Every structure is written in structure tokens, then in C-alpha cells.
Amino acid sequence: MPEIIVKYEDKVIERIVTEKKRISIGRTNDNDIVLENRGVSRKHAMIEFNDNAAVIMDNESLNGTFVNNRKVGEDVLRDQDVVTIGKYSLVYNCNASGPADDGSDMDGTMVLNTKKQKKMLEADKAERELVAKYGGSVLLGEENSEFAEYALEREVTTIGKAKFVHVKARGFMLSGIQAKITREPEGYALVNLGRKGKTRVNGEPIERSWLKNGDLVTVGKSTFKFVEGEAQ
Amino acid sequence: MIFAVISDIHANLEALEAVLEDLRSQHIDTVYCLGDVVGYGCDPTRCLELVVEHCDIRLMGNHEYYALGLISNDYLSPVARQSAAWTQEHLTEEDIETISNFEMEAHLADIHLVHASPFEPESWRYILATQEAQRAFDCMQGTICFYGHSHLPMIFSCSTEGEIRHQVGHDFQPSDDKRYLVNVGSVGQPRDNDPKACYALFDADARTVTYRRVAYDIEKTQQKMKAAGVPELLVERLTVGQ
């Protein structure tokens, strides 16, 4: 069965496995895939599935439909093609192994969970407001964090279990200054200073790593979400 | 209980070894290190190992902060900047992990330990005159604060009336009605015109502070520094203790 992976700014919002022959994509709620964004037309595009082939058709949308960054009117989708509509990208997976999530409706189509999507967009909006409030990038406390928000306003922000660090972290065998986040012209870098393996990005131990928006930084048992602001 | 307070070793292995040897004859219970184990000298790794082995408390100095890349080298003199860069290049990952566990301050009963000043310890301020000493007295806990950073053995006292006086470091018996800031001098790069390594002892029972000066093989240190490419100025100043 074909699968469409819906992403918003590189975050996977939903995976849709469908048995339908045709799905509609647009801003309004009567579409099969609802994309809430100003850049998306009410009835933006359709995808038709015929015998292992998928065809995307743009419905004369205002801002266009793009396949692998090429504007298309109608195009055959190949496996792993990326369809871009507004700020969303839809990855076409020609043969998913099976339903990827709960929420299937009676005809086997994964219905896009608009509530979940709205929640994500609201969270996204809240993060943007935070970034605006602090005028730069922010760490949000996710787990075992002393505070909910830490503005990354210094050139170097220290993280660890010592009393004098900027961001307190908890955990066994953690160094006083376990890690630092440095603000550099290219962006923010997370550097491990203390015991190896205690500083992770998205679960992977690192020695040094550039941070991307939405990355989860874990130091010991404490986890923070990196929300990137405007470059300073 | 008698404890020794050492500070500002600055990767001078011969000076540190001489001090540790001297300590063996002093019947001390423990050693505390106030930071700047690294920087300037050419044996940071071995000095860190000895400090970890011998010192029960290990505090951060500004040179540890340079080593961890937590403060910019931009404001350092060209020589100091060159030295800080040399140190960063030569520290091992284990050295960095060791330093990452140093504390900023320590408190023991009525004793306060810090590298630079109890007032904003991370600002690495120099307590050289009354005004800065006043800020330090306002923030210190307990009756005696041992500190380092300037490499100058000095004693500031503050009476119950708030009068601050200072003297060159010397052996003394703290008075019960005063508080003190005691700079223990530098092991590895003295700057008080005496090239011998300097540290202090505190006898908590007899309530005495004693300064120790220890001769070491300065020429050996200097030869190693030259061979390592350490700036000449840093090599030469060890001869005169400036």
C-alpha cells in the first residue's frame, strides 16, 4: 500500500497509508489531507493511485505544487519523491509495510488527525513566541529540568550538575560542567566536556554537534529542546 | 587539623613536585587547590594528575575556563593568549573531563575557598586594594577566605567596625574579632619578586596561617618551556619571580 509521510518544516506530522484511489490535499477540512497554512489553497492538489503508480495533479493552486523542488501541473510520483506544498512536504513511499499508526478509518485510509496537527502548530507558534520574547535561541526544559526555559543569550552556556552552571542537569556520574553550547557565526554548537556518553542529541552521544531547530539535547537525565531563533 | 592551600600552579611540574615534597614534612591532613593548575607552563597533564591525586578540593581558575573554552581569549595579552591556545591544543580529553569537575567555590566550617574573589567568582576579579576587598568581604562566608589569582601573597583584614587593612602575606594568627582574605600566592609563577614556589598552611586548632616558600629547579622548567615553544616572557619571569 502506498504511504504519504506529511512533514512540516522537517517534522513528521503524520504517516498516511491509503487504499483509496484518489486523495485530495488542501487547506479546508473536507480534504483527505488537510494542510493548515496560508500558502496552501483550499483545494490545492490531488493524488491518484493506479496499479502501483501515483500521479499528483495540481488544482491550479495559487502557490503551486512542487515535486523534488520542480513546479508541476501533473506528474508521476516515484518512490521517495518529495512533494512540497506551502511549508509542508509530503514524501511518497510507494509500498509501506502496513499501517504505521492507529487512527485508520473504515476504508483503510489514515485520516489526518487535525487535532494533533493543530496542537503541533500551536506548539510551534508558542516556540516562535518564546524565541521572539528572548530575542534568540532558547532551550526548553522537557525532562528533569529546573526551569522551563533558558535563553541562549551568552556566547557560551554551560550545562551540568555544578551549582555555578547556567543550565542545571541531573544524572549519575555527571560532570560539574558536562557540556557547553557555544554561539558561533554558523549557529549553535553543543560540545561535550565531561564524562563521555553523557551528552546526547536526539538520543545519540556526541562530542561536538551543531544544533538544529527541534533537536533534543540530553545531558545526564535532563532533556531540553533546542528552539532556534533568529541569528544574532 | 592542618590543611595546605595551593594555587596557580600554571603547569609548572617542578614547582608542584617540590611543593608536594615539602608538604610531606608538614604533617598536614589534606590539600586544597584553588585553581589555575594549567596555563603558561608546559606540563598541564601531569600537574592535573598530581592535583587530582593529592588535593581533596579542586577549584576552577580562569585558566581552566580558558581551557574549557568558556571565556574568550580576546581580552588576554598576546603572550597570555598564545599560552592559552598552546594549553588548549595540548590538553587531552581526559584532562578536559578532569577540569569539567572542578568546583567554583568551597565552604568548610568557617573557611571559604575561591580562586579569584567571593564577589562574582566567575568574573575573575583581582583583590589588590581596599575597594575590591570590600566587595569580597561583603560576599564571603565564614571568617577566613583563602584565594589566589594575582600570584601575590597578601592578607586583608576586616574589623567588626568594617575597617579594612592589608599587608604583604606573612605568618599570622587570625584574631577572633576580624575576618580575613588570605591570598596564598602562586606555586608555579610567583610574582612577588621571590621566585620560590609559594603556598599556605592553616592549622585549624592553633588558628595559625603559615606561608611556605619552596625552592625548585627553575632552570629545568625553563628549558622544558623553551623546548615546548612557550613565549620567552613567560619563561624568563620565573627567574625573578615577577
Contacts between the chains, C-beta under 8 A, distances in Angstrom:
chain1	res1	chain2	res2	distance
A	155	B	72	6.8
A	156	B	69	6.9
A	156	B	70	5.1
A	156	B	71	7.4
A	158	B	70	6.3
A	160	B	100	7.1
A	162	B	103	6.5
A	162	B	104	6.9
A	163	B	103	7.9
A	163	B	104	7.1
A	164	B	103	7.9
A	164	B	104	4.2
A	164	B	105	7.8
A	164	B	121	7.3
A	164	B	122	6.5
A	175	B	97	6.4
A	175	B	100	4.0
A	175	B	101	5.1
A	176	B	100	6.0
A	176	B	101	5.0
A	176	B	102	6.6
A	176	B	103	6.4
A	177	B	68	6.5
A	177	B	70	7.4
A	177	B	100	4.6
A	177	B	101	8.0
A	178	B	100	6.7
A	180	B	68	7.1
A	180	B	69	6.9
A	180	B	70	6.4
A	182	B	69	7.0
A	191	B	69	7.4
A	193	B	68	5.7
A	193	B	96	5.6
A	193	B	97	7.2
A	193	B	99	7.9
A	193	B	100	4.3
A	194	B	97	5.5
A	194	B	100	4.1
A	194	B	101	6.9
A	195	B	97	6.0
A	196	B	93	7.8
A	196	B	97	7.7
